Amino acid sequence: MSRYFPMAVIAAALIAWTAGPVQAEGFYVSGELGMNFADAVKTDGHDTDRSSVCDEYINPRFMTVNDTPGWKNTNCTGPNRGSDSVWENRFGSDEGVLFGSAIGYHIADSRFRVELEYFYRDTGHDEASEITVGGGQVLSKVVQEIVRAEERIGDVSSHNLFANVYMDFDTGGKFTPYIGVGIGFGFTELEYSGVFARDVDPARITTGNAPAGGQALPNAAQIQQNLAGTTTTESEDLDDTLFGYQLLFGVDYTLTDSLLLGVKGRWVSYDSFKDKDEWDQLRSHPSNLRQDGGETVVYDIKTDDIELFGVSLNLKYRF
């Protein structure tokens, strides 16, 4: 829909230019209550973990990994440049409540009005989805030994503050159609949880086995026993502040000289959402790689193209 946004604004401007009488100058306040309908959410995940054989809780002999033929490229002790573990997921579209209020001003001798608006939206995705696309360690482990790789998105909510400009189309009657544009910020919160669980049978764990052209780690059986049945989990409210812009449209009906009742629609698009945190538990231990608490592992979750469509009843009072 974003490609039609400039055309809609230009068309509205041309119509407004040839419209009838202008609105009277003055302030107004408004309130609205309605619904929002959000698009599907695609998430990209990443963390700063190292290979499981570099985890001191799992492999007490992690510092000797490079001494085994075939393991020289496994980075257990050098600078941690970030994991190659990446994963993707997708959650369906959903809906929820939308309400807000605004204070505005009709500009004298024009069809334009300006407005400072607050609105809140809560979209109840409440959906769990299995991870089917991954890279690096995630891809290999999901294929080999992870029996459950699942994420869940709960509510996505935001407190939004926007500055809007409207053009009213005076029809000479009680109905006043309008269109507007706005820019602002959405202070956004996303309920996130994830579970990565390994097989409970050590015989089905492959970590530590011989790589191509190499040898198994000397304590492979110990590593596999320590890994069996472990889980990486997280449950957290992630948050970010997103820049956004919106297209607004609707029609007001004049009840009295001061009171108007209307129907209002909006389409809102935001920047990418991104936040990070430590895992609640990493392979069934604290979210670090060293038993002294060193090398904290942090994940991040990112979403692109957050959009929503809203429709609401609007009550406006003119001073």
RAWOJO-V699431 format. One record per pair of residues at least 12 apart in sequence whose ideal C-beta (glycine too) atoms are under 10 Angstrom apart, sorted by the first residue. I is the first residue (numbers start at 1). GAP is how many residues later the second one is. Records with the same first field share a line. If there is no record, write none. Layout:
I=GAP / GAP
This chain:
1=38 / 246 / 266 / 268 / 306 / 308
2=243 / 245 / 265 / 267 / 303 / 305
4=243 / 263
5=176 / 240 / 241 / 242 / 262 / 264
6=175
8=171 / 173 / 239 / 241 / 259
9=156 / 158 / 170 / 171 / 172 / 238
11=168
12=154 / 155 / 157 / 165 / 166 / 167 / 168 / 169 / 235 / 237
13=98 / 154 / 166
15=96 / 152 / 154 / 162 / 164
16=94 / 95 / 96 / 150 / 151 / 152 / 153 / 154 / 161 / 162 / 163
17=94 / 150
18=151
19=92 / 148 / 149 / 150 / 151 / 152 / 153 / 157 / 158
20=91 / 148 / 149 / 150 / 151 / 152 / 153
21=90 / 149 / 150 / 151
22=84 / 85 / 86 / 87 / 88 / 89 / 90 / 146 / 148
23=83 / 84 / 85 / 86 / 87 / 88 / 89 / 90 / 143 / 145 / 147 / 153 / 155 / 295
24=82 / 84 / 85 / 233 / 294
25=80 / 81 / 82 / 83 / 84 / 85 / 88
26=78 / 79 / 80 / 81 / 82 / 87 / 232 / 292 / 293
27=76 / 77 / 78 / 79 / 86 / 290 / 291 / 292
28=74 / 75 / 76 / 77 / 78 / 85 / 87 / 230 / 232 / 288 / 289 / 290 / 291
29=72 / 73 / 74 / 75 / 86 / 286 / 287 / 288 / 289 / 290
30=70 / 71 / 72 / 73 / 74 / 85 / 87 / 222 / 230 / 232 / 234 / 284 / 285 / 286 / 287 / 288
31=68 / 69 / 70 / 71 / 281 / 282 / 283 / 284 / 285 / 286
32=66 / 67 / 68 / 69 / 70 / 85 / 87 / 218 / 230 / 231 / 232 / 234 / 278 / 279 / 280 / 281 / 282 / 283 / 284
33=64 / 65 / 66 / 67 / 279 / 280 / 281 / 282
34=63 / 64 / 65 / 66 / 85 / 87 / 229 / 230 / 231 / 232 / 276 / 277 / 278 / 279 / 280
35=60 / 61 / 62 / 63 / 64 / 86 / 88 / 274 / 275 / 276 / 277
36=58 / 59 / 60 / 61 / 62 / 63 / 83 / 84 / 85 / 86 / 87 / 120 / 122 / 230 / 232 / 272 / 273 / 274 / 275 / 276
37=56 / 57 / 58 / 59 / 61 / 84 / 86 / 270 / 271 / 272 / 273 / 274
38=53 / 54 / 55 / 56 / 57 / 58 / 83 / 85 / 86 / 87 / 118 / 230 / 268 / 269 / 270 / 271 / 272
39=53 / 54 / 55 / 84 / 230 / 266 / 267 / 268 / 269 / 270
40=50 / 51 / 52 / 53 / 54 / 85 / 87 / 265 / 267
41=48 / 49 / 50 / 51 / 52 / 53 / 82 / 84 / 86 / 88 / 112 / 115 / 149 / 232 / 262 / 263 / 264 / 265
42=46 / 47 / 48 / 49 / 260 / 261 / 262 / 263
43=44 / 45 / 46 / 47 / 48 / 86 / 88 / 108 / 110 / 147 / 149 / 151 / 230 / 258 / 259 / 260 / 261
44=42 / 43 / 44 / 45 / 89 / 228 / 230 / 256 / 257 / 258 / 259 / 260
45=40 / 41 / 42 / 43 / 44 / 86 / 89 / 93 / 106 / 147 / 149 / 254 / 255 / 256 / 257
46=36 / 37 / 38 / 39 / 40 / 41 / 89 / 90 / 92 / 230 / 252 / 253 / 254 / 255 / 256
47=35 / 36 / 38 / 39 / 40 / 90 / 91 / 185 / 187 / 229 / 231 / 232 / 235 / 240 / 250 / 251 / 252 / 253 / 254
48=32 / 33 / 34 / 35 / 37 / 228 / 230 / 239 / 241 / 247 / 248 / 249 / 250 / 251 / 252
49=31 / 33 / 34 / 35 / 36 / 87 / 88 / 89 / 183 / 230 / 233 / 234 / 238 / 240 / 246 / 248 / 249 / 250
50=12 / 24 / 25 / 26 / 27 / 28 / 30 / 32 / 33 / 34 / 35 / 87 / 239 / 245 / 247
51=14 / 20 / 23 / 24 / 25 / 32 / 33 / 34 / 85 / 86 / 89 / 90 / 156 / 238
52=85 / 89 / 93 / 146 / 153 / 155 / 156 / 171 / 172 / 174 / 175 / 178 / 230 / 231 / 237
53=12 / 15 / 18 / 21 / 23 / 154 / 155 / 164 / 166 / 167 / 170 / 174
54=20 / 21 / 22 / 23 / 26 / 235 / 236 / 241
55=21 / 152 / 168 / 171 / 172 / 175 / 227 / 228 / 230 / 233 / 234 / 235 / 236 / 240 / 242
56=20 / 229 / 232 / 233 / 234 / 235 / 236 / 238 / 239
57=169 / 170 / 173 / 225 / 226 / 227 / 228 / 229 / 231 / 232 / 233 / 234
58=149 / 150 / 164 / 165 / 166 / 167 / 168 / 169 / 172 / 224 / 225 / 226 / 227 / 231
59=17 / 148 / 149 / 158 / 160 / 161 / 163 / 164 / 167 / 168
60=159 / 162 / 163 / 166 / 231
61=15 / 156 / 157 / 158 / 161 / 162
62=12 / 14 / 15 / 155 / 161 / 227 / 228
63=13 / 14
64=12 / 13 / 153 / 154 / 155
65=12 / 143 / 152 / 153 / 154
66=12
67=150 / 151
68=140 / 142 / 143 / 146 / 147 / 148 / 149 / 150 / 151 / 152
69=141 / 142 / 144 / 145 / 146
70=140 / 141 / 142 / 143 / 144 / 145 / 146 / 147
71=137 / 139 / 140 / 143 / 144 / 145 / 146
72=142
73=138 / 141
74=137 / 143
76=213
80=209 / 215 / 217
82=216
83=52 / 53 / 54 / 55 / 214 / 215 / 216
84=51 / 52 / 53 / 54 / 55
85=49 / 50 / 51 / 52 / 53 / 54 / 55 / 56 / 111 / 212 / 214
86=47 / 48 / 49 / 50 / 51 / 52 / 53
87=44 / 45 / 46 / 47 / 48 / 49 / 50 / 51 / 52 / 55 / 62 / 64 / 107 / 109 / 212 / 214
88=43 / 44 / 45 / 46 / 47 / 50 / 63
89=39 / 40 / 41 / 42 / 43 / 44 / 45 / 60 / 61 / 62 / 63 / 64 / 105 / 212 / 214
90=37 / 39 / 41 / 42 / 43 / 61 / 63
91=34 / 35 / 36 / 37 / 38 / 60 / 61 / 62 / 65 / 212
92=33 / 35 / 37 / 61
93=30 / 32 / 34 / 214 / 215 / 216
94=29 / 30 / 31 / 32 / 33 / 59 / 61 / 62
95=26 / 27 / 28 / 29 / 30 / 213 / 214 / 215
96=25 / 26 / 27 / 28 / 29 / 30 / 59 / 60 / 61 / 212 / 214
97=23 / 24 / 25 / 26 / 27 / 60 / 213 / 215
98=21 / 22 / 23 / 24 / 25 / 62 / 166 / 168 / 170 / 210 / 211 / 212 / 213 / 214
99=19 / 20 / 21 / 22 / 23 / 211 / 213
100=17 / 18 / 19 / 20 / 21 / 59 / 60 / 61 / 62 / 164 / 166 / 210 / 212 / 214
101=15 / 16 / 17 / 18 / 19 / 214
102=13 / 14 / 15 / 16 / 17 / 60 / 62 / 212 / 214
103=12 / 13 / 14 / 15
104=12 / 13 / 60 / 61 / 62 / 76 / 212 / 214
105=214
106=60 / 62 / 212
107=58 / 59
110=57 / 58
111=55 / 56 / 57 / 58 / 59 / 67
112=53 / 54 / 55 / 56 / 68
113=51 / 52 / 53 / 54 / 55 / 65 / 67
114=49 / 50 / 51 / 52 / 66 / 68
115=47 / 48 / 49 / 50 / 51 / 65 / 67 / 133
116=45 / 46 / 47 / 48 / 66 / 68
117=43 / 44 / 45 / 46 / 47 / 63 / 65 / 67 / 129 / 131 / 149
118=41 / 42 / 43 / 44 / 66
119=39 / 40 / 41 / 42 / 43 / 65 / 67 / 127 / 147 / 149 / 191 / 193
120=37 / 38 / 39 / 40 / 66 / 67
121=35 / 36 / 37 / 38 / 39 / 65 / 67 / 145 / 147 / 187 / 189
122=33 / 34 / 35 / 36 / 67
123=30 / 31 / 32 / 33 / 34 / 35 / 67 / 183 / 185
124=29 / 30 / 31 / 32 / 33 / 67
125=27 / 28 / 29 / 30 / 31 / 65 / 66
126=26 / 27 / 28 / 29 / 65
127=24 / 25 / 26 / 27
128=22 / 23 / 24 / 25 / 26 / 65 / 66 / 67
129=21 / 22 / 23 / 24
130=12 / 18 / 19 / 20 / 21
131=15 / 17 / 18 / 19 / 20 / 63 / 64 / 65
132=17
134=12 / 15
137=70
138=58
140=66 / 67
141=55 / 57 / 64 / 65 / 66 / 86
142=54
143=63
144=54 / 55 / 60 / 61 / 62 / 63 / 65
145=52 / 53 / 54 / 56 / 57 / 59 / 60 / 61 / 62 / 79 / 82 / 83
146=49 / 50 / 51 / 52 / 53 / 59 / 84 / 85 / 86
147=49 / 50 / 51 / 52 / 53 / 54 / 57 / 82
148=47 / 48 / 49 / 50 / 51 / 83
149=45 / 46 / 47 / 48 / 83
150=43 / 44 / 45 / 46 / 47
151=41 / 42 / 43 / 44 / 45 / 83 / 150
152=39 / 40 / 41 / 42 / 43 / 83
153=37 / 38 / 39 / 40 / 148 / 150
154=35 / 36 / 37 / 38 / 39 / 81 / 83
155=34 / 35 / 36 / 82
156=32 / 33 / 34 / 35 / 36 / 82 / 117 / 147 / 150 / 152
157=29 / 30 / 31 / 32 / 33 / 34 / 80 / 82
158=27 / 28 / 29 / 30 / 31 / 32 / 81 / 82 / 83 / 84 / 86 / 110 / 112 / 115 / 148 / 150
159=26 / 27 / 28 / 29 / 30 / 82
160=22 / 24 / 25 / 26 / 27 / 28 / 82 / 84 / 86 / 108 / 110
161=23 / 24 / 25 / 26 / 83
162=18 / 19 / 20 / 21 / 22 / 23 / 24 / 82 / 83 / 84 / 86 / 104 / 106
163=18 / 19 / 20 / 21
164=16 / 17 / 18 / 19 / 20 / 82 / 84 / 102
165=14 / 15 / 16 / 17 / 18 / 83
166=12 / 13 / 14 / 15 / 16 / 82 / 83 / 84
167=12 / 13 / 14
168=12 / 84
169=82
171=80
173=80 / 81
174=78 / 79 / 80 / 81 / 86
175=76 / 77 / 78 / 79 / 87
176=74 / 75 / 76 / 77 / 78 / 84 / 86 / 140
177=72 / 73 / 74 / 75 / 85
178=70 / 71 / 72 / 73 / 74 / 84 / 86
179=68 / 69 / 70 / 71 / 86
180=66 / 67 / 68 / 69 / 70 / 84 / 86
181=64 / 65 / 66 / 67
182=62 / 63 / 64 / 65 / 66 / 84 / 86
183=60 / 61 / 62 / 63
184=58 / 59 / 60 / 61 / 62 / 84 / 86
185=56 / 57 / 58 / 59 / 85 / 86
186=54 / 55 / 56 / 57 / 58 / 60 / 82 / 84 / 85 / 87 / 120 / 122
187=52 / 53 / 54 / 55
188=50 / 51 / 52 / 53 / 54 / 56 / 82 / 83 / 85 / 87 / 115 / 118
189=48 / 49 / 50 / 51 / 84 / 86
190=46 / 47 / 48 / 49 / 50 / 83 / 85 / 111 / 113 / 116
191=44 / 45 / 46 / 47
192=42 / 43 / 44 / 45 / 46 / 83 / 85 / 107 / 109
193=40 / 41 / 42 / 43 / 87
194=38 / 39 / 40 / 41 / 42 / 85 / 86 / 105 / 107
195=36 / 37 / 38 / 39 / 40
196=34 / 35 / 36 / 37 / 38 / 83 / 86 / 87
197=32 / 33 / 34 / 35 / 36 / 87
198=26 / 29 / 30 / 31 / 32 / 33 / 34 / 85 / 86
199=25 / 28 / 29 / 30 / 31
200=28 / 29 / 30
201=23 / 27 / 28
202=19 / 20 / 21 / 22 / 23 / 24 / 25 / 26 / 27
203=18 / 21 / 22 / 25
204=20 / 24
205=15 / 16 / 18 / 19 / 20 / 21 / 22 / 23 / 24 / 25
206=14 / 18 / 21
207=13 / 16 / 17 / 19 / 20 / 21
208=12 / 13 / 14 / 15 / 16 / 18 / 19
209=14 / 15
226=57 / 58 / 59
227=56 / 57
229=54 / 55
230=51 / 52 / 53 / 54 / 55
231=48 / 49 / 50 / 51 / 52 / 53
232=47 / 48 / 49 / 50 / 51 / 52 / 53 / 55 / 65 / 67
233=46 / 47 / 48 / 49 / 51
234=43 / 44 / 45 / 46 / 47 / 48 / 53 / 65 / 67
235=45
236=39 / 40 / 41 / 42 / 43 / 44 / 63 / 65
237=38 / 40
238=35 / 36 / 37 / 38 / 39 / 62 / 63 / 65
239=34 / 36
240=30 / 31 / 32 / 33 / 34 / 35 / 61 / 62 / 63 / 66
241=29 / 30 / 32
242=27 / 28 / 29 / 30 / 31 / 32 / 61 / 64
243=26 / 27 / 28 / 29
244=24 / 25 / 26 / 27 / 62 / 63 / 64
245=22 / 23 / 24 / 25 / 26
246=20 / 21 / 22 / 23 / 24 / 61 / 62 / 64
247=18 / 19 / 20 / 21 / 22 / 62
248=16 / 17 / 18 / 19 / 20 / 62
249=14 / 15 / 16 / 17 / 18
250=12 / 13 / 14 / 15 / 16 / 61 / 62 / 63 / 64
251=12 / 13 / 14 / 63
252=12 / 62 / 63 / 64
254=62 / 64
255=60 / 61
256=61 / 62
257=61
258=58 / 59 / 60 / 61
259=56 / 57 / 58 / 59
260=54 / 55 / 56 / 57 / 58
261=52 / 53 / 54 / 55
262=50 / 51 / 52 / 53 / 54
263=48 / 49 / 50 / 51
264=46 / 47 / 48 / 49 / 50 / 52
265=44 / 45 / 46 / 47 / 49
266=42 / 43 / 44 / 45 / 46
267=40 / 41 / 42 / 43
268=38 / 39 / 40 / 41 / 42
269=36 / 37 / 38 / 39
270=33 / 34 / 35 / 36 / 37 / 38
271=33 / 34 / 35
272=30 / 31 / 32 / 33 / 34
273=28 / 29 / 30 / 31 / 32 / 33
274=26 / 27 / 28 / 29 / 30
275=24 / 25 / 26 / 27 / 28
276=22 / 23 / 24 / 25 / 26
277=21 / 22 / 23 / 24
278=18 / 19 / 20 / 21
279=17 / 18 / 19 / 20
282=14 / 15 / 17
283=14
287=12
